[in-house]
Amino acid sequence: MAANKNTVSKIGQGTDIRILNFARIADYLDCFVDYLLGRTDNPEVNR
């Protein structure tokens, strides 16, 4: 199940969201949560 538009909007506003939503977004974008959080510039880290 992918995150909905409301979740993406909350991220853009800097609002805290559940970690599960980050995992869903990462799965949808085929990248890792660390990439979404800016902890790495490589979307394929840990692959």
C-alpha positions, 0 to 999 in steps of 0.5 A: 500500500503506497502512502497517500497524498496527505502523507506526502503533504505532511512531509513537505510541511515538516510534520512528523509522520509514522515511520511505516509511511516512510517505508511505504514511500520507499517501497513505492519509489524503489529506494531506501528510507535513508535516501528519503531522509537525506542520510545518503545521496545513493538511492541504492544504498544497502542493496 
